[in-house]
Amino acid sequence: MTTTSHTRPDGYVAPDETGSGRIRLTAAALATSAAAVVVLLSTTPWGERMDSGADEVLNYDNLLDVGDAAWPSMLVDSFAFAIIGLTFGLGVLNMAREKGRIAALVGAALTTAGGILFAMGGAAFATVTWFITADGLPDGVGQSLADYANDHPGHLVMPGVAGFLLTTIGALMLSAALIRARAVPVPAVIVYIVLTLVQFAGLPSRAMDFLQIAMMVLLIGFAAVLWRRA
């Protein structure tokens, strides 16, 4: 005996129970990770946002103020960013199965690779900052380590910066796929695209936090749509 899947006029194919469970797992992981980033950006336990374009990426005195809180919060943020890169791509691939499929494939590959790179860079950055501020270091060693890291910023920030750029390009590709597939409200996608581009406008630290919080809220909304369609 054969069975057929329910279809919709736009070509969307309803998943079976196994596929539905995977989609909901993807949606839950995306929403949870985005919510975690919202909490971290709201509380900023790592202190002042690091400026990768500044003469001194690491400010030793600022790092001393945040102490041990910076290390775990940076690790959680990096891990959540990687999960978002993966699940955002998977979610769009599920919604853009016909129109926009190529853009979704390319975008998902970029956000996944970018998320992994960002997590690698974030973990390394967090570990360096923890050692710089460790209590067991002799006097002056932490400052010397910070100065040396500032003299070689490429080794400190390039993996994270490369991951962020790849994820950004991938997110724009995924947004184009969503618009092409008409899978979600187009105005919401356009707002997300605008916010993504405004990140490069040189906003003050706190303004950037709130902008990225808005982006995470939109991703949570996307996860809700993905869950509902499952």
Backbone as ProteinMPNN parsed JSONL, in Angstrom:
{"seq_chain_A": "MTTTSHTRPDGYVAPDETGSGRIRLTAAALATSAAAVVVLLSTTPWGERMDSGADEVLNYDNLLDVGDAAWPSMLVDSFAFAIIGLTFGLGVLNMAREKGRIAALVGAALTTAGGILFAMGGAAFATVTWFITADGLPDGVGQSLADYANDHPGHLVMPGVAGFLLTTIGALMLSAALIRARAVPVPAVIVYIVLTLVQFAGLPSRAMDFLQIAMMVLLIGFAAVLWRRA", "coords_chain_A": {"N_chain_A": [[0.86, -1.195, 0.0], [0.533, 2.232, -0.771], [1.366, 5.574, 0.282], [0.648, 9.063, 0.267], [2.068, 12.346, 0.588], [0.715, 15.24, 2.171], [0.161, 18.173, 0.314], [0.913, 21.653, -0.426], [-0.257, 24.577, -2.211], [2.01, 26.151, -2.803], [4.043, 24.385, -3.189], [5.2, 23.363, -0.942], [6.059, 20.56, 0.971], [4.563, 18.497, 3.269], [6.189, 17.255, 6.151], [6.97, 13.88, 7.268], [6.397, 12.05, 10.38], [8.956, 11.567, 11.491], [10.547, 13.443, 10.107], [9.222, 15.738, 10.923], [9.83, 15.788, 13.647], [12.591, 16.265, 13.544], [12.656, 18.776, 12.376], [11.383, 20.3, 14.326], [13.216, 19.975, 16.391], [15.365, 21.345, 15.287], [14.217, 23.915, 15.155], [13.785, 24.396, 17.896], [16.419, 24.363, 18.879], [17.484, 26.557, 17.505], [15.876, 28.689, 18.485], [16.442, 28.54, 21.243], [19.222, 29.015, 21.315], [19.345, 31.579, 20.174], [17.887, 32.971, 22.106], [19.603, 32.679, 24.279], [21.742, 34.248, 23.42], [20.47, 36.724, 23.396], [20.072, 37.148, 26.163], [22.756, 37.27, 27.012], [23.717, 39.499, 25.548], [22.126, 41.421, 26.669], [22.97, 41.56, 29.308], [25.74, 41.649, 29.198], [28.099, 40.17, 30.426], [30.787, 40.006, 29.879], [31.79, 42.491, 29.926], [32.862, 45.611, 28.467], [32.309, 45.793, 24.968], [34.583, 44.224, 22.765], [36.676, 45.833, 20.432], [37.546, 45.016, 17.343], [38.794, 46.56, 15.464], [40.228, 48.49, 16.741], [43.199, 50.138, 18.066], [44.113, 48.829, 20.3], [43.031, 45.787, 20.952], [42.558, 44.305, 23.23], [41.844, 45.463, 26.431], [43.513, 45.736, 29.276], [42.856, 46.651, 31.893], [40.061, 46.808, 31.767], [39.442, 44.11, 31.402], [40.231, 43.057, 33.842], [38.202, 43.998, 35.454], [35.921, 42.495, 34.765], [36.645, 39.939, 35.356], [36.343, 36.47, 36.179], [33.902, 36.076, 34.954], [33.866, 36.676, 32.27], [35.006, 34.596, 30.758], [33.314, 32.09, 30.772], [30.95, 33.225, 29.716], [31.689, 34.194, 27.196], [32.317, 31.779, 25.962], [29.819, 30.486, 25.929], [28.405, 32.279, 24.323], [29.839, 32.031, 21.902], [29.423, 29.32, 21.286], [26.621, 29.294, 21.04], [26.349, 30.971, 18.834], [27.458, 29.38, 16.826], [25.603, 27.266, 16.763], [23.352, 28.677, 15.935], [24.176, 29.432, 13.347], [24.191, 26.911, 12.104], [21.517, 25.875, 12.506], [19.845, 27.887, 11.511], [20.442, 27.783, 8.795], [19.602, 25.126, 8.239], [16.882, 25.37, 8.788], [15.997, 27.206, 6.828], [16.582, 25.735, 4.542], [14.667, 23.756, 4.784], [12.345, 25.228, 4.344], [12.644, 26.409, 1.863], [12.345, 24.591, -0.46], [11.945, 24.445, -3.15], [11.627, 27.007, -4.88], [14.275, 29.268, -4.543], [16.077, 27.416, -3.615], [18.799, 26.946, -4.31], [20.1, 29.277, -3.398], [19.545, 28.92, -0.721], [21.002, 26.581, -0.154], [23.678, 27.421, -0.591], [23.803, 29.537, 1.23], [23.317, 28.175, 3.667], [25.586, 26.546, 3.819], [27.567, 28.506, 4.108], [26.808, 29.844, 6.514], [27.04, 27.749, 8.32], [29.797, 27.038, 8.159], [30.839, 29.528, 8.866], [29.798, 29.836, 11.462], [31.142, 27.793, 12.824], [33.83, 28.626, 12.556], [33.664, 31.069, 13.922], [33.044, 30.189, 16.497], [35.381, 28.761, 17.105], [37.279, 30.857, 17.07], [36.147, 32.471, 19.066], [36.31, 30.834, 21.354], [39.082, 30.569, 21.622], [39.763, 33.263, 22.01], [38.407, 33.812, 24.411], [39.779, 32.111, 26.147], [42.383, 33.17, 26.087], [41.928, 35.699, 27.238], [41.197, 34.881, 29.799], [43.548, 33.718, 30.846], [45.204, 35.946, 30.807], [44.189, 37.509, 32.857], [44.5, 35.925, 35.102], [44.801, 35.039, 38.548], [47.131, 33.89, 39.516], [49.356, 34.84, 38.149], [52.57, 36.428, 38.002], [53.32, 39.835, 39.032], [52.666, 42.249, 36.573], [52.883, 40.5, 34.427], [50.435, 39.808, 33.239], [49.638, 42.257, 32.04], [51.741, 42.475, 30.221], [51.249, 40.249, 28.6], [48.792, 41.038, 27.499], [49.631, 43.291, 26.069], [51.337, 42.088, 24.215], [49.532, 40.488, 22.83], [47.967, 42.5, 21.692], [49.812, 43.514, 19.947], [49.876, 41.597, 18.041], [47.323, 41.238, 16.575], [46.037, 39.769, 14.596], [46.29, 36.981, 15.028], [44.704, 36.842, 17.198], [42.061, 37.712, 16.646], [41.311, 37.084, 14.017], [40.178, 34.469, 13.228], [37.604, 34.619, 14.426], [36.592, 36.982, 13.255], [36.62, 36.28, 10.528], [34.784, 34.163, 10.623], [32.49, 35.559, 11.422], [32.078, 37.233, 9.192], [31.644, 35.342, 7.136], [29.322, 34.13, 8.115], [27.593, 36.301, 8.051], [27.41, 36.878, 5.265], [26.322, 34.442, 4.477], [23.886, 34.542, 5.881], [22.603, 36.614, 4.54], [22.273, 35.401, 2.06], [20.541, 33.323, 2.802], [18.38, 34.848, 3.575], [17.648, 35.932, 1.123], [16.805, 33.59, -0.106], [14.548, 32.973, 1.428], [12.891, 35.119, 0.767], [12.574, 34.65, -1.934], [11.232, 32.199, -1.859], [8.948, 32.943, -0.579], [8.409, 32.13, 2.013], [8.165, 33.129, 4.563], [6.886, 36.144, 6.143], [7.693, 38.783, 3.996], [8.377, 41.526, 4.715], [9.473, 41.179, 7.311], [11.789, 39.752, 6.754], [13.171, 41.619, 5.227], [13.631, 43.594, 7.135], [15.394, 42.163, 8.756], [17.55, 41.889, 6.979], [18.316, 44.576, 6.666], [19.101, 45.197, 9.319], [21.242, 43.442, 9.525], [23.083, 44.548, 7.71], [23.479, 47.058, 8.836], [25.091, 46.525, 10.949], [27.669, 47.007, 10.179], [28.038, 49.689, 10.285], [29.52, 51.047, 12.126], [28.533, 51.447, 14.769], [28.028, 52.619, 18.19], [29.098, 50.726, 21.089], [26.973, 49.794, 22.859], [24.731, 50.325, 21.321], [25.143, 48.572, 19.224], [24.804, 46.175, 20.591], [22.022, 46.217, 21.165], [21.014, 46.263, 18.57], [21.789, 43.742, 17.631], [20.369, 42.199, 19.41], [17.784, 42.674, 18.497], [17.976, 41.361, 16.05], [18.267, 38.725, 16.934], [15.778, 38.342, 18.097], [14.151, 38.355, 15.838], [15.082, 36.001, 14.672], [14.186, 34.17, 16.548], [11.47, 34.449, 16.103], [11.399, 33.411, 13.504], [12.109, 30.761, 14.097], [9.816, 30.027, 15.501], [7.903, 30.053, 13.444], [8.957, 28.014, 11.891], [8.696, 25.809, 13.647], [5.893, 25.727, 13.852], [5.163, 25.063, 11.242], [6.087, 22.514, 11.108]], "CA_chain_A": [[0.0, 0.0, 0.0], [1.329, 3.452, -0.84], [0.781, 6.771, 0.879], [1.127, 10.308, -0.328], [2.173, 13.444, 1.537], [-0.131, 16.397, 1.913], [0.903, 19.243, -0.337], [0.296, 22.968, -0.459], [-0.122, 25.171, -3.543], [3.329, 26.719, -3.042], [5.021, 23.329, -3.368], [5.682, 22.882, 0.35], [5.682, 19.18, 1.247], [4.461, 18.269, 4.704], [7.09, 16.186, 6.554], [6.397, 12.795, 8.047], [6.618, 12.236, 11.816], [10.39, 11.669, 11.763], [10.987, 14.738, 9.609], [8.639, 16.763, 11.766], [10.614, 15.845, 14.883], [13.88, 16.89, 13.257], [12.423, 20.195, 12.146], [11.116, 20.926, 15.623], [14.485, 20.02, 17.115], [16.105, 22.459, 14.693], [13.584, 25.159, 15.592], [14.028, 24.581, 19.328], [17.831, 24.708, 19.058], [17.657, 27.923, 17.021], [15.24, 29.613, 19.423], [17.175, 28.515, 22.513], [20.508, 29.675, 21.125], [19.1, 33.011, 19.988], [17.48, 33.514, 23.412], [20.81, 32.76, 25.103], [22.492, 35.421, 22.972], [19.728, 37.897, 23.877], [20.401, 37.32, 27.584], [24.153, 37.692, 27.134], [23.85, 40.866, 25.051], [21.416, 42.317, 27.593], [23.71, 41.663, 30.568], [27.161, 41.829, 28.86], [28.991, 39.764, 31.524], [32.187, 40.147, 29.458], [32.171, 43.893, 30.023], [32.783, 46.421, 27.257], [32.505, 45.05, 23.722], [35.91, 44.345, 22.19], [36.68, 46.44, 19.104], [38.609, 44.375, 16.564], [39.459, 47.544, 14.623], [40.929, 49.454, 17.58], [44.641, 49.929, 18.203], [44.258, 47.823, 21.348], [41.853, 44.925, 21.001], [42.384, 43.946, 24.636], [42.136, 46.48, 27.442], [43.831, 44.936, 30.452], [42.102, 47.121, 33.057], [38.666, 46.4, 31.606], [39.367, 42.669, 31.607], [40.317, 42.807, 35.282], [36.915, 44.327, 36.072], [34.924, 41.447, 34.541], [37.133, 38.742, 36.04], [36.055, 35.129, 35.67], [32.617, 36.014, 34.249], [34.041, 36.822, 30.824], [35.36, 33.335, 30.096], [32.169, 31.237, 30.431], [29.954, 33.919, 28.896], [32.186, 34.2, 25.823], [32.192, 30.422, 25.437], [28.397, 30.249, 25.642], [28.057, 33.108, 23.17], [30.446, 31.437, 20.709], [28.723, 28.065, 20.989], [25.278, 29.643, 20.567], [26.492, 31.52, 17.488], [27.665, 28.246, 15.929], [24.318, 26.562, 16.639], [22.483, 29.526, 15.113], [24.614, 29.299, 11.963], [23.766, 25.612, 11.596], [20.068, 25.672, 12.516], [19.224, 28.859, 10.6], [20.577, 27.21, 7.465], [18.728, 23.957, 8.115], [15.5, 25.828, 8.754], [15.696, 27.787, 5.513], [16.572, 24.631, 3.583], [13.37, 23.086, 4.888], [11.268, 26.071, 3.825], [12.881, 26.756, 0.461], [12.662, 23.325, -1.129], [11.864, 24.616, -4.595], [12.117, 28.351, -5.171], [15.3, 29.722, -3.616], [16.808, 26.278, -3.048], [20.245, 27.103, -4.502], [20.539, 30.3, -2.455], [19.474, 28.327, 0.613], [22.125, 25.658, -0.014], [24.914, 28.196, -0.455], [23.728, 30.261, 2.491], [23.458, 27.242, 4.786], [26.996, 26.148, 3.888], [28.344, 29.63, 4.617], [26.522, 30.101, 7.931], [27.592, 26.645, 9.106], [31.247, 27.222, 8.222], [31.093, 30.74, 9.627], [29.519, 29.592, 12.87], [32.232, 26.983, 13.377], [35.003, 29.491, 12.662], [33.434, 32.048, 14.984], [33.149, 29.485, 17.77], [36.801, 28.493, 17.321], [37.911, 32.114, 17.449], [35.616, 32.931, 20.348], [36.862, 30.004, 22.426], [40.487, 30.955, 21.787], [39.779, 34.61, 22.577], [38.003, 33.715, 25.812], [40.851, 31.46, 26.905], [43.478, 34.135, 26.22], [41.56, 36.723, 28.227], [41.203, 34.293, 31.143], [44.925, 33.583, 31.299], [45.764, 37.281, 31.02], [43.705, 38.053, 34.135], [44.596, 34.9, 36.146], [45.358, 35.536, 39.809], [48.43, 33.297, 39.813], [50.442, 35.415, 37.363], [53.394, 37.446, 38.667], [52.959, 41.218, 38.726], [53.08, 42.78, 35.279], [52.851, 39.521, 33.348], [49.157, 39.925, 32.546], [49.705, 43.43, 31.171], [52.662, 42.162, 29.131], [50.542, 39.348, 27.69], [47.81, 41.841, 26.77], [50.363, 44.122, 25.11], [51.833, 41.226, 23.142], [48.362, 40.118, 22.023], [47.582, 43.675, 20.91], [50.8, 43.687, 18.884], [49.633, 40.546, 17.05], [45.863, 41.091, 16.63], [45.527, 38.797, 13.627], [46.176, 35.677, 15.663], [43.71, 36.93, 18.266], [40.679, 37.972, 16.219], [40.993, 36.751, 12.628], [39.191, 33.388, 13.063], [36.273, 35.103, 14.766], [36.165, 37.957, 12.245], [36.317, 35.527, 9.309], [33.541, 33.454, 10.86], [31.395, 36.529, 11.427], [31.827, 37.668, 7.818], [31.027, 34.233, 6.405], [27.953, 33.973, 8.606], [26.813, 37.435, 7.566], [27.119, 36.647, 3.846], [25.394, 33.318, 4.42], [22.569, 34.981, 6.346], [21.992, 37.383, 3.448], [21.842, 34.414, 1.064], [19.359, 32.65, 3.341], [17.282, 35.814, 3.519], [17.211, 35.979, -0.276], [16.061, 32.353, -0.369], [13.238, 33.096, 2.066], [12.09, 36.044, -0.034], [12.267, 33.953, -3.184], [10.263, 31.132, -1.597], [7.779, 33.507, 0.102], [8.161, 31.188, 3.101], [7.834, 33.915, 5.747], [6.555, 37.51, 5.72], [8.819, 39.462, 3.372], [8.852, 42.683, 5.483], [10.329, 40.741, 8.417], [13.091, 39.387, 6.177], [13.829, 42.865, 4.833], [14.129, 44.204, 8.377], [16.576, 41.4, 9.158], [18.637, 42.248, 6.059], [18.76, 45.936, 7.018], [19.845, 45.12, 10.575], [22.501, 42.754, 9.24], [23.984, 45.484, 7.052], [23.771, 48.18, 9.733], [26.163, 46.111, 11.858], [28.948, 47.507, 9.671], [27.957, 51.145, 10.233], [30.346, 51.64, 13.174], [27.686, 51.878, 15.875], [28.593, 52.487, 19.536], [29.042, 49.368, 21.634], [25.656, 49.414, 23.376], [23.791, 50.335, 20.189], [25.355, 47.318, 18.512], [24.169, 45.123, 21.394], [20.57, 46.249, 20.971], [20.739, 45.882, 17.186], [21.899, 42.29, 17.519], [19.237, 41.634, 20.158], [16.645, 42.705, 17.574], [18.191, 40.29, 15.073], [17.988, 37.451, 17.598], [14.33, 38.252, 18.267], [13.622, 37.943, 14.539], [15.395, 34.583, 14.49], [13.258, 33.422, 17.398], [10.211, 34.434, 15.358], [11.558, 32.45, 12.42], [12.047, 29.433, 14.697], [8.413, 29.761, 15.821], [7.243, 29.687, 12.185], [9.474, 26.695, 11.51], [8.055, 24.851, 14.54], [4.488, 25.628, 13.507], [5.03, 24.369, 9.961], [6.398, 21.092, 11.298]], "C_chain_A": [[0.888, 1.235, 0.0], [0.579, 4.584, -0.18], [1.345, 7.981, 0.186], [1.149, 11.376, 0.744], [1.194, 14.538, 1.161], [0.713, 17.496, 1.298], [0.139, 20.542, -0.245], [0.523, 23.571, -1.831], [1.276, 25.694, -3.83], [4.41, 25.665, -3.188], [5.585, 22.795, -2.07], [5.155, 21.47, 0.599], [5.688, 18.951, 2.747], [5.365, 17.107, 5.109], [6.352, 15.073, 7.275], [6.752, 13.007, 9.51], [8.099, 12.388, 12.149], [10.928, 13.021, 11.321], [10.46, 15.871, 10.456], [9.423, 16.917, 13.068], [11.948, 16.524, 14.679], [13.723, 18.392, 13.05], [12.172, 20.916, 13.468], [12.363, 20.988, 16.49], [15.34, 21.168, 16.601], [15.547, 23.79, 15.169], [13.861, 25.443, 17.064], [15.478, 24.994, 19.59], [18.101, 26.145, 18.618], [17.095, 28.928, 18.014], [16.007, 29.684, 20.741], [18.5, 29.247, 22.403], [20.342, 31.18, 20.959], [18.695, 33.666, 21.304], [18.688, 33.648, 24.335], [21.641, 33.982, 24.731], [21.8, 36.702, 23.421], [20.065, 38.182, 25.336], [21.817, 37.848, 27.754], [24.351, 39.131, 26.661], [23.156, 41.873, 25.961], [22.233, 42.58, 28.857], [25.193, 41.952, 30.373], [28.096, 41.452, 30.012], [30.462, 39.854, 31.164], [32.662, 41.587, 29.495], [32.003, 44.63, 28.71], [33.066, 45.563, 26.031], [33.908, 45.298, 23.183], [35.808, 44.897, 20.772], [37.857, 45.885, 18.309], [39.355, 45.365, 15.671], [40.245, 48.575, 15.418], [42.421, 49.14, 17.623], [44.936, 48.866, 19.253], [42.975, 47.017, 21.442], [41.525, 44.568, 22.444], [42.75, 45.126, 25.528], [42.302, 45.762, 28.776], [43.0, 45.349, 31.664], [40.635, 46.721, 32.973], [38.484, 44.906, 31.848], [39.431, 42.316, 33.091], [38.97, 43.042, 35.964], [35.896, 43.197, 35.916], [35.355, 40.106, 35.13], [36.747, 37.442, 35.364], [34.754, 35.058, 34.866], [32.782, 36.064, 32.737], [34.255, 35.484, 30.143], [34.146, 32.459, 29.788], [31.154, 31.926, 29.535], [30.396, 33.978, 27.433], [32.066, 32.819, 25.186], [30.741, 30.116, 25.069], [27.969, 31.032, 24.409], [28.598, 32.497, 21.881], [29.73, 30.158, 20.306], [27.329, 28.343, 20.438], [25.329, 30.181, 19.142], [26.671, 30.401, 16.465], [26.366, 27.484, 15.701], [23.35, 27.366, 15.773], [22.864, 29.405, 13.643], [24.14, 28.004, 11.335], [22.244, 25.531, 11.452], [19.325, 26.67, 11.632], [19.278, 28.316, 9.179], [19.661, 26.019, 7.251], [17.267, 24.37, 8.017], [15.108, 26.394, 7.407], [15.678, 26.703, 4.442], [15.245, 23.882, 3.608], [12.254, 23.899, 4.248], [11.422, 26.387, 2.34], [13.283, 25.512, -0.306], [12.594, 23.422, -2.642], [12.419, 25.985, -4.973], [13.127, 28.783, -4.101], [16.183, 28.615, -3.065], [18.322, 26.438, -3.165], [20.808, 28.143, -3.524], [20.535, 29.756, -1.031], [20.645, 27.379, 0.855], [23.437, 26.4, 0.219], [24.929, 28.925, 0.891], [23.917, 29.363, 3.691], [24.904, 26.786, 4.948], [27.837, 27.262, 4.498], [28.079, 29.88, 6.101], [27.055, 28.981, 8.827], [29.1, 26.788, 9.273], [31.596, 28.455, 9.058], [30.856, 30.557, 11.109], [30.62, 28.788, 13.541], [33.489, 27.829, 13.569], [34.854, 30.487, 13.806], [33.577, 31.394, 16.355], [34.604, 29.168, 18.106], [37.522, 29.757, 17.78], [37.45, 32.618, 18.797], [36.179, 32.155, 21.519], [38.315, 30.367, 22.691], [40.599, 32.325, 22.449], [39.436, 34.579, 24.063], [39.112, 33.124, 26.663], [42.023, 32.404, 27.119], [43.152, 35.175, 27.281], [41.554, 36.159, 29.643], [42.629, 34.18, 31.672], [45.559, 34.937, 31.59], [45.399, 37.83, 32.393], [43.807, 37.048, 35.285], [45.293, 35.445, 37.387], [46.775, 35.04, 40.064], [49.595, 33.889, 39.049], [51.263, 36.395, 38.195], [52.981, 38.848, 38.233], [53.517, 41.641, 37.369], [52.99, 41.804, 34.132], [51.553, 39.625, 32.55], [49.136, 41.104, 31.585], [50.617, 43.169, 29.974], [52.009, 41.23, 28.11], [49.513, 40.109, 26.852], [48.492, 42.702, 25.714], [50.851, 43.289, 23.926], [50.685, 40.801, 22.22], [47.913, 41.287, 21.152], [48.556, 43.948, 19.767], [50.616, 42.659, 17.769], [48.121, 40.258, 16.981], [45.314, 40.037, 15.677], [45.321, 37.431, 14.243], [45.06, 35.666, 16.707], [42.284, 36.976, 17.732], [40.322, 37.453, 14.827], [40.03, 35.57, 12.468], [37.764, 33.847, 13.349], [35.736, 36.077, 13.735], [35.791, 37.245, 10.945], [35.005, 34.77, 9.451], [32.342, 34.373, 10.833], [31.049, 36.973, 10.009], [31.161, 36.574, 6.99], [29.57, 34.05, 6.818], [27.06, 35.096, 8.099], [26.439, 37.257, 6.098], [26.113, 35.506, 3.695], [23.987, 33.709, 4.838], [21.854, 35.805, 5.28], [21.5, 36.453, 2.343], [20.58, 33.688, 1.531], [18.142, 33.572, 3.302], [16.736, 35.925, 2.098], [16.397, 34.738, -0.63], [14.662, 32.42, 0.232], [12.324, 34.03, 1.288], [11.659, 35.367, -1.333], [11.171, 32.908, -2.98], [8.962, 31.663, -0.993], [7.381, 32.622, 1.298], [7.762, 31.879, 4.393], [7.482, 35.322, 5.273], [7.782, 38.265, 5.214], [9.282, 40.689, 4.155], [9.772, 42.299, 6.642], [11.715, 40.378, 7.918], [13.86, 40.648, 5.783], [14.388, 43.58, 6.056], [15.396, 43.5, 8.839], [17.775, 41.747, 8.27], [19.205, 43.62, 6.412], [19.588, 45.909, 8.301], [21.206, 44.455, 10.38], [23.523, 43.711, 8.634], [24.388, 46.63, 7.969], [24.86, 47.817, 10.746], [27.518, 46.683, 11.452], [28.994, 49.031, 9.617], [28.783, 51.822, 11.321], [29.544, 52.179, 14.337], [28.432, 51.802, 17.206], [28.321, 51.098, 20.104], [27.638, 48.955, 22.053], [24.609, 49.41, 22.277], [23.918, 49.052, 19.38], [24.716, 46.149, 19.264], [22.673, 45.07, 21.126], [20.19, 45.87, 19.542], [20.779, 44.361, 17.04], [20.829, 41.575, 18.346], [18.003, 41.591, 19.252], [16.769, 41.608, 16.522], [17.867, 38.923, 15.683], [16.485, 37.262, 17.802], [13.669, 37.822, 16.956], [13.914, 36.472, 14.264], [14.508, 33.697, 15.365], [11.887, 33.343, 16.727], [10.263, 33.456, 14.195], [11.481, 31.008, 12.942], [10.616, 29.048, 15.041], [7.635, 29.356, 14.566], [7.664, 28.289, 11.748], [8.818, 25.592, 12.347], [6.594, 24.635, 14.138], [4.285, 24.864, 12.202], [5.341, 22.874, 10.082], [5.168, 20.321, 11.726]], "O_chain_A": [[1.896, 1.27, 0.706], [-0.648, 4.579, -0.084], [2.416, 7.917, -0.419], [0.364, 11.337, 1.691], [0.883, 14.74, -0.013], [1.85, 17.722, 1.713], [-1.072, 20.571, -0.027], [1.413, 23.123, -2.554], [1.702, 25.688, -4.985], [5.586, 26.009, -3.301], [6.38, 21.856, -2.091], [3.96, 21.21, 0.459], [6.694, 19.182, 3.416], [5.316, 16.058, 4.468], [5.266, 15.274, 7.819], [7.344, 14.028, 9.858], [8.472, 13.221, 12.975], [11.672, 13.673, 12.055], [11.159, 16.857, 10.687], [9.653, 18.033, 13.536], [12.399, 17.278, 15.541], [14.557, 19.18, 13.495], [12.687, 22.01, 13.696], [12.551, 21.944, 17.242], [15.967, 21.881, 17.384], [16.301, 24.688, 15.543], [14.138, 26.581, 17.442], [15.739, 25.865, 20.419], [18.853, 26.867, 19.272], [17.758, 29.909, 18.35], [16.198, 30.768, 21.292], [18.865, 30.014, 23.294], [21.101, 31.963, 21.531], [19.11, 34.788, 21.591], [18.79, 34.616, 25.088], [22.179, 34.668, 25.601], [22.469, 37.668, 23.787], [20.315, 39.33, 25.704], [22.054, 38.763, 28.543], [25.07, 39.9, 27.3], [23.548, 43.038, 26.019], [22.198, 43.678, 29.411], [25.844, 42.451, 31.29], [28.812, 42.311, 30.526], [31.312, 39.785, 32.051], [33.804, 41.878, 29.139], [31.107, 44.316, 27.926], [33.953, 44.71, 26.052], [34.372, 46.437, 23.145], [34.949, 44.473, 19.999], [39.012, 46.231, 18.56], [40.434, 45.048, 15.17], [40.872, 49.455, 14.827], [42.855, 48.043, 17.271], [45.887, 48.096, 19.118], [41.96, 47.499, 21.945], [40.358, 44.531, 22.834], [43.826, 45.71, 25.398], [41.335, 45.243, 29.334], [42.493, 44.491, 32.387], [40.031, 46.341, 33.976], [37.486, 44.485, 32.432], [38.764, 41.384, 33.541], [38.637, 42.365, 36.936], [35.095, 42.958, 36.819], [34.519, 39.235, 35.373], [36.81, 37.318, 34.141], [34.525, 34.073, 34.164], [31.937, 35.554, 32.002], [33.733, 35.261, 29.051], [33.955, 32.103, 28.625], [30.554, 31.279, 28.677], [29.572, 33.83, 26.53], [31.748, 32.705, 24.003], [30.474, 29.548, 24.01], [27.256, 30.511, 23.552], [27.89, 32.449, 20.874], [29.46, 29.936, 19.125], [26.901, 27.702, 19.479], [24.453, 29.881, 18.332], [26.11, 30.458, 15.371], [26.061, 27.099, 14.573], [22.613, 26.795, 14.969], [21.99, 29.29, 12.783], [23.732, 27.985, 10.174], [21.741, 25.159, 10.392], [18.285, 26.337, 11.064], [18.291, 28.375, 8.445], [19.016, 25.906, 6.209], [16.502, 23.786, 7.25], [14.026, 26.109, 6.895], [14.849, 26.745, 3.532], [14.761, 23.428, 2.571], [11.323, 23.334, 3.674], [10.431, 26.608, 1.644], [14.424, 25.388, -0.751], [13.133, 22.565, -3.342], [13.585, 26.091, -5.352], [12.861, 28.673, -2.904], [16.96, 28.851, -2.14], [19.053, 26.107, -2.232], [21.85, 27.927, -2.904], [21.408, 30.087, -0.229], [21.219, 27.37, 1.943], [24.209, 26.051, 1.111], [25.937, 28.928, 1.598], [24.604, 29.739, 4.642], [25.397, 26.652, 6.068], [28.721, 26.998, 5.312], [29.017, 30.103, 6.866], [27.471, 29.232, 9.957], [29.623, 26.675, 10.382], [32.532, 28.428, 9.858], [31.621, 31.062, 11.93], [30.991, 29.059, 14.682], [34.137, 27.76, 14.614], [35.795, 30.721, 14.564], [34.163, 31.977, 17.268], [35.015, 29.291, 19.26], [38.278, 29.735, 18.751], [38.246, 33.131, 19.583], [36.493, 32.733, 22.559], [38.737, 30.461, 23.844], [41.426, 32.527, 23.338], [40.09, 35.235, 24.874], [39.357, 33.586, 27.778], [42.599, 32.442, 28.206], [43.99, 35.496, 28.124], [41.87, 36.876, 30.593], [42.887, 34.513, 32.829], [46.361, 35.063, 32.516], [46.194, 38.529, 33.021], [43.248, 37.296, 36.354], [46.251, 36.212, 37.291], [47.543, 35.705, 40.76], [50.734, 33.48, 39.274], [50.702, 37.122, 39.015], [52.361, 39.021, 37.183], [54.688, 41.417, 37.065], [53.016, 42.215, 32.972], [51.571, 39.538, 31.322], [48.674, 40.977, 30.451], [50.317, 43.581, 28.854], [52.19, 41.396, 26.903], [49.372, 39.866, 25.653], [47.995, 42.83, 24.596], [50.787, 43.73, 22.779], [50.837, 40.757, 21.0], [47.523, 41.09, 20.002], [48.186, 44.534, 18.75], [51.145, 42.834, 16.671], [47.693, 39.148, 17.297], [44.247, 39.473, 15.92], [44.297, 36.789, 14.01], [44.537, 34.608, 17.056], [41.391, 36.347, 18.3], [39.14, 37.387, 14.487], [39.127, 35.653, 11.635], [36.834, 33.511, 12.616], [34.562, 36.014, 13.372], [34.773, 37.561, 10.33], [34.202, 34.733, 8.518], [31.294, 34.021, 10.291], [29.874, 37.079, 9.658], [30.227, 36.842, 6.234], [28.696, 33.841, 5.976], [25.9, 34.864, 7.757], [25.285, 37.46, 5.723], [25.179, 35.586, 2.897], [23.008, 33.27, 4.234], [20.636, 35.706, 5.131], [20.441, 36.681, 1.758], [19.66, 33.466, 0.743], [17.023, 33.135, 3.033], [15.525, 36.001, 1.89], [15.414, 34.825, -1.366], [13.697, 31.973, -0.389], [11.127, 33.773, 1.161], [10.516, 35.504, -1.768], [10.289, 32.751, -3.824], [7.98, 30.927, -0.9], [6.2, 32.397, 1.561], [7.089, 31.281, 5.232], [7.748, 35.666, 4.122], [8.787, 38.372, 5.917], [10.491, 40.896, 4.263], [10.739, 43.006, 6.928], [12.711, 40.664, 8.584], [15.072, 40.726, 5.987], [15.497, 44.114, 6.013], [16.356, 44.145, 9.26], [18.893, 41.883, 8.766], [20.422, 43.806, 6.454], [20.652, 46.525, 8.368], [22.196, 44.854, 10.992], [24.696, 43.685, 9.005], [25.514, 47.12, 7.889], [25.481, 48.703, 11.333], [28.411, 46.825, 12.287], [29.878, 49.605, 8.982], [28.756, 53.047, 11.435], [29.843, 53.26, 14.845], [29.366, 51.012, 17.345], [27.422, 50.391, 19.647], [27.158, 47.892, 21.657], [23.696, 48.584, 22.293], [22.92, 48.508, 18.907], [24.155, 45.242, 18.649], [22.12, 43.997, 20.885], [19.162, 45.229, 19.322], [19.909, 43.768, 16.403], [20.429, 40.461, 18.008], [17.269, 40.602, 19.236], [15.77, 40.993, 16.145], [17.266, 38.071, 15.028], [15.979, 36.145, 17.691], [12.737, 37.018, 16.962], [13.083, 35.773, 13.684], [14.127, 32.599, 14.959], [11.224, 32.307, 16.773], [9.289, 32.752, 13.926], [10.868, 30.145, 12.314], [10.233, 27.888, 14.897], [6.814, 28.439, 14.605], [6.846, 27.488, 11.297], [8.428, 24.555, 11.809], [6.117, 23.501, 14.089], [3.33, 24.098, 12.077], [4.906, 22.073, 9.255], [5.24, 19.109, 11.932]]}, "name": "protein", "num_of_chains": 1, "seq": "MTTTSHTRPDGYVAPDETGSGRIRLTAAALATSAAAVVVLLSTTPWGERMDSGADEVLNYDNLLDVGDAAWPSMLVDSFAFAIIGLTFGLGVLNMAREKGRIAALVGAALTTAGGILFAMGGAAFATVTWFITADGLPDGVGQSLADYANDHPGHLVMPGVAGFLLTTIGALMLSAALIRARAVPVPAVIVYIVLTLVQFAGLPSRAMDFLQIAMMVLLIGFAAVLWRRA"}
